């Protein structure tokens, strides 16, 4: 069964964390305590900045 977790090629890590025990797929970071939302994003490797930009398309 596929885990479908994002793999960050820059950090070499999967975007996942679990509390106190390893998940079935064995990936991600294991933390001891239950994090708040900001900590959870950081542990999961999802603490990046999103930037909005205009999208340009060309019609034929």
C-alpha positions, 0 to 999 in steps of 0.5 A: 500500500502506498503511503502518499506522503510528500518527499521534500528533495531539499531536506531529504525528509517526508512531510509527516510526524507522529506522537510517541510511536512510529507509524505503519510506514516507518517514515517521518519524525517521532515526537514525545509530546502533542504539539500545537499547530505551529509546532506540528507544521514544523515537525511535519516539514510543512512550515514553508512560506506560500507566495501568491503570484499572477498566473499568465496564460497564452490563448491560441 
